[in-house]
Amino acid sequence: MINQNLCGQLVIRRATRNDEKELAELAYVAYFDRFFNDAVTDKFGASLKVYPELIPDEENDTGQSRSTFADYWNKAMQNLNNPQKQFLCFVAEIQSSEGSKIVGFRKGYAAPLEPDEYALYQKENTRRSLLRKKYAYQRRNVSEDLSPINLPAYEKIAGSSSLYILPQYKRMRIGEKLIRRYAREVLKLGFEGMVTSCYVKNDSKYFLQAMGGKNFIPCPIPCSYRKPDKSLDICNIDGLMCLWDKEGLQKLAGTAGNDFSRRTGIISSRTGRV
């Protein structure tokens, strides 16, 4: 049984190039457990087996196999100090008498939101505006949230990516510590908003909501996988994207009063980027 009270054993730190192999393996293990482990998906749903091309096949090195994760991390870690498109990664490391072990991470790029993703929120704002006028004219009361989304300029919104925890270390608030640390760095770099996304059938939406994420809108999530000829391809899965505006990001980072603390271990966001 793993000690639920990690206290001083847990350190949140920046990833280094030396962490590459350990992070690639952790990402694969956590991702496989959440989306391809029948025991888990039968209980929580969100199996990605509905996308046959993504199913990992280690014998033939196809689908979302270990090698696709290794390739991703090899390329991403080269950008840790790239000022043009810096790869951000914070790890949760357990330190004990037996040594240190990375048990979770939060990653993404310190770069503006992609224009096509920003356009999805602009489109949603237009839809809400038209419906507000329509329903006001009809004097109808609706339960749907049609309030305007407070969108910072697209270059001020940082995209963010995956957050994974090893299965045996879930429900210890490690994910909360990682996402808050990531938010503080995003603010430090001058961003005024942040988005992240999750598989539409994944219950990580509730974790993101608990962390202050809101305005969930449909979006495609690109998932890389290896084809039988060993080349890489992309499969878009159905996802939800949520937004932290400036106030929400400050709260998440702990620089503005409110605390969205919640004891939870559902740790998945932007699952599409291995």
C-alpha positions as CSV (number, residue, x, y, z in Angstrom):
1,M,0.0,0.0,0.0
2,I,1.4,3.4,-1.0
3,N,1.5,6.0,1.7
4,Q,-1.3,8.5,1.1
5,N,0.5,11.2,3.1
6,L,3.4,12.1,0.8
7,C,4.2,15.4,2.5
8,G,7.9,16.2,2.2
9,Q,8.5,13.2,0.0
10,L,6.9,14.9,-3.0
11,V,8.8,17.5,-5.0
12,I,7.4,19.5,-8.0
13,R,10.2,20.6,-10.3
14,R,11.0,21.4,-13.9
15,A,11.8,18.5,-16.1
16,T,15.3,18.1,-17.5
17,R,16.7,16.3,-20.6
18,N,17.8,13.5,-18.2
19,D,14.1,12.8,-17.5
20,E,13.2,12.0,-21.1
21,K,13.1,8.2,-21.0
22,E,11.4,8.0,-17.6
23,L,8.7,10.5,-18.8
24,A,8.1,8.7,-22.1
25,E,7.5,5.4,-20.1
26,L,5.3,7.1,-17.5
27,A,3.2,8.7,-20.2
28,Y,2.7,5.4,-22.0
29,V,1.8,3.5,-18.8
30,A,-0.6,6.1,-17.5
31,Y,-2.2,6.7,-20.9
32,F,-2.6,3.0,-21.6
33,D,-4.1,2.4,-18.2
34,R,-6.7,5.2,-18.6
35,F,-7.8,4.5,-22.2
36,F,-7.0,0.9,-23.0
37,N,-7.2,-1.0,-19.7
38,D,-10.6,-2.8,-19.8
39,A,-10.9,-2.9,-16.0
40,V,-10.5,0.9,-15.8
41,T,-12.6,1.8,-18.9
42,D,-15.4,-0.6,-17.9
43,K,-15.7,1.4,-14.6
44,F,-15.0,4.9,-15.8
45,G,-15.7,4.8,-19.5
46,A,-13.7,6.7,-22.1
47,S,-12.1,3.7,-23.9
48,L,-10.2,4.7,-27.0
49,K,-10.7,1.2,-28.5
50,V,-13.5,2.8,-30.5
51,Y,-10.6,4.1,-32.6
52,P,-9.0,0.8,-33.8
53,E,-6.0,2.6,-35.3
54,L,-5.0,3.9,-31.9
55,I,-4.9,0.5,-30.1
56,P,-1.3,-0.1,-29.0
57,D,0.2,-3.3,-30.5
58,E,3.7,-3.7,-29.0
59,E,4.5,-6.8,-31.0
60,N,4.0,-5.1,-34.3
61,D,4.9,-1.6,-33.0
62,T,1.6,0.0,-34.3
63,G,-1.1,2.2,-32.9
64,Q,-0.1,4.3,-29.9
65,S,2.8,2.0,-29.0
66,R,5.7,2.8,-26.7
67,S,7.8,4.0,-29.6
68,T,5.3,6.8,-30.5
69,F,5.6,8.1,-27.0
70,A,9.4,7.8,-27.1
71,D,9.5,9.7,-30.4
72,Y,7.2,12.5,-29.1
73,W,9.3,13.0,-25.9
74,N,12.6,13.0,-27.8
75,K,11.4,15.8,-30.0
76,A,9.6,17.8,-27.3
77,M,12.5,17.7,-24.8
78,Q,14.7,19.4,-27.4
79,N,12.5,22.5,-27.0
80,L,12.9,22.8,-23.2
81,N,15.0,26.0,-23.7
82,N,13.6,27.1,-27.1
83,P,12.7,30.8,-26.7
84,Q,10.4,30.6,-29.8
85,K,8.3,27.7,-28.7
86,Q,9.4,26.6,-25.3
87,F,8.3,23.2,-24.1
88,L,7.1,23.4,-20.5
89,C,7.1,20.3,-18.3
90,F,6.8,20.0,-14.6
91,V,7.2,16.7,-12.9
92,A,6.0,15.3,-9.5
93,E,8.9,13.4,-8.0
94,I,8.8,11.1,-5.0
95,Q,12.0,11.1,-3.0
96,S,12.7,8.2,-0.6
97,S,15.5,6.2,0.9
98,E,15.3,4.0,-2.2
99,G,15.9,7.0,-4.5
100,S,13.7,9.3,-6.6
101,K,10.9,8.4,-8.9
102,I,8.7,10.6,-11.2
103,V,5.1,9.8,-10.6
104,G,3.3,12.5,-12.7
105,F,3.8,15.4,-15.0
106,R,2.1,18.4,-16.6
107,K,3.3,19.5,-20.0
108,G,2.6,21.9,-22.9
109,Y,4.1,24.6,-25.0
110,A,4.6,28.2,-23.9
111,A,3.2,29.5,-27.2
112,P,0.0,31.3,-28.2
113,L,-3.1,29.3,-28.8
114,E,-3.5,27.9,-32.3
115,P,-5.6,30.2,-34.5
116,D,-8.1,27.4,-35.4
117,E,-8.6,26.7,-31.7
118,Y,-9.1,30.4,-31.0
119,A,-11.6,30.6,-33.8
120,L,-13.7,27.9,-32.1
121,Y,-14.2,30.2,-29.1
122,Q,-14.9,33.2,-31.4
123,K,-17.6,31.1,-33.1
124,E,-19.0,30.1,-29.8
125,N,-19.2,33.7,-28.7
126,T,-21.1,34.6,-31.9
127,R,-23.5,31.7,-31.4
128,R,-24.2,32.8,-27.8
129,S,-24.7,36.4,-28.9
130,L,-27.3,35.5,-31.6
131,L,-29.2,33.2,-29.2
132,R,-29.3,35.9,-26.5
133,K,-30.9,38.3,-29.0
134,K,-33.3,35.6,-30.2
135,Y,-34.4,34.5,-26.8
136,A,-34.7,38.1,-25.5
137,Y,-37.0,38.8,-28.5
138,Q,-39.1,35.7,-27.7
139,R,-39.0,36.4,-24.0
140,R,-37.8,32.9,-23.3
141,N,-36.0,31.7,-20.3
142,V,-33.2,29.1,-21.1
143,S,-31.0,27.1,-18.8
144,E,-28.0,27.1,-21.2
145,D,-25.2,29.5,-20.3
146,L,-25.2,32.2,-23.0
147,S,-23.0,34.7,-21.3
148,P,-20.1,36.1,-23.3
149,I,-16.8,34.3,-23.0
150,N,-14.1,36.6,-21.7
151,L,-11.5,36.0,-24.4
152,P,-8.0,37.5,-24.1
153,A,-6.2,38.2,-27.4
154,Y,-5.2,34.9,-28.9
155,E,-1.5,35.6,-28.5
156,K,-2.1,35.9,-24.8
157,I,-3.7,32.5,-24.4
158,A,-1.4,29.6,-23.8
159,G,-2.2,26.2,-25.0
160,S,-1.6,23.4,-22.5
161,S,-1.4,19.6,-22.9
162,S,-1.3,16.4,-21.0
163,L,-1.4,15.8,-17.2
164,Y,-0.8,12.2,-16.2
165,I,-0.2,10.4,-12.9
166,L,0.9,6.8,-12.5
167,P,-2.2,4.8,-11.6
168,Q,-1.0,3.8,-8.1
169,Y,-0.4,7.5,-7.2
170,K,-3.8,8.9,-8.1
171,R,-6.1,10.6,-5.6
172,M,-3.3,12.2,-3.7
173,R,-3.8,15.7,-5.1
174,I,-0.6,15.4,-7.2
175,G,-2.5,16.6,-10.3
176,E,-3.7,19.7,-8.5
177,K,-0.2,20.6,-7.5
178,L,1.1,20.1,-11.0
179,I,-1.6,22.1,-12.8
180,R,-1.2,25.0,-10.3
181,R,2.6,25.1,-10.8
182,Y,2.1,25.1,-14.6
183,A,-0.4,28.0,-14.3
184,R,2.1,30.1,-12.3
185,E,4.7,29.6,-15.0
186,V,2.2,30.6,-17.7
187,L,1.4,33.8,-15.9
188,K,5.1,34.5,-15.3
189,L,5.6,34.3,-19.1
190,G,3.0,37.0,-19.7
191,F,0.0,35.0,-20.8
192,E,-3.5,36.0,-19.6
193,G,-5.4,32.8,-20.3
194,M,-5.0,29.1,-20.8
195,V,-6.9,26.3,-22.5
196,T,-6.7,22.6,-22.2
197,S,-8.8,19.8,-23.6
198,C,-9.9,16.2,-22.8
199,Y,-11.5,13.3,-24.5
200,V,-15.3,14.0,-24.6
201,K,-16.1,10.7,-22.8
202,N,-13.4,11.2,-20.2
203,D,-14.4,12.2,-16.7
204,S,-11.4,14.4,-16.3
205,K,-13.8,17.2,-17.2
206,Y,-14.9,17.2,-13.5
207,F,-11.3,17.7,-12.4
208,L,-10.8,20.6,-14.8
209,Q,-14.0,22.1,-13.6
210,A,-12.9,21.8,-10.0
211,M,-9.7,23.6,-11.0
212,G,-11.7,26.5,-12.4
213,G,-11.8,25.5,-16.1
214,K,-15.1,26.6,-17.7
215,N,-16.7,27.3,-21.1
216,F,-16.3,23.8,-22.4
217,I,-16.8,23.6,-26.2
218,P,-16.4,20.7,-28.7
219,C,-13.0,20.4,-30.4
220,P,-11.0,17.8,-32.2
221,I,-8.0,16.3,-30.5
222,P,-5.2,15.1,-32.7
223,C,-3.7,11.7,-31.7
224,S,-0.6,10.5,-33.3
225,Y,-0.2,6.8,-34.0
226,R,2.1,4.4,-35.9
227,K,0.8,2.7,-39.1
228,P,1.8,-0.8,-40.2
229,D,4.3,0.8,-42.5
230,K,5.9,2.4,-39.4
231,S,5.0,6.0,-40.5
232,L,3.1,8.3,-38.2
233,D,-0.3,9.5,-38.8
234,I,-3.0,11.5,-37.0
235,C,-6.4,10.5,-35.8
236,N,-8.8,13.2,-34.5
237,I,-10.9,12.1,-31.6
238,D,-13.9,14.0,-30.1
239,G,-12.8,16.3,-27.4
240,L,-13.8,19.2,-25.2
241,M,-11.7,22.3,-24.7
242,C,-12.0,24.6,-21.6
243,L,-10.7,28.0,-20.9
244,W,-9.2,29.8,-17.9
245,D,-9.5,33.6,-18.5
246,K,-7.1,36.0,-16.7
247,E,-9.0,35.9,-13.4
248,G,-9.5,32.2,-13.6
249,L,-5.8,31.6,-14.4
250,Q,-4.7,33.8,-11.5
251,K,-7.0,31.9,-9.1
252,L,-5.6,28.6,-10.4
253,A,-2.1,29.8,-9.9
254,G,-2.9,31.0,-6.3
255,T,-2.2,34.6,-7.0
256,A,-5.8,35.8,-6.4
257,G,-7.6,34.7,-3.3
258,N,-9.9,31.8,-4.2
259,D,-8.8,28.2,-3.9
260,F,-10.3,25.5,-6.1
261,S,-8.9,22.7,-4.0
262,R,-10.5,19.3,-4.4
263,R,-9.3,15.9,-3.5
264,T,-9.4,14.1,-6.8
265,G,-7.2,11.8,-8.9
266,I,-8.8,12.1,-12.3
267,I,-5.8,13.4,-14.2
268,S,-6.2,13.7,-17.9
269,S,-6.1,16.7,-20.3
270,R,-5.4,17.1,-23.9
271,T,-4.9,13.4,-24.2
272,G,-4.4,13.6,-27.9
273,R,-0.8,14.7,-27.7
274,V,1.3,11.7,-26.6
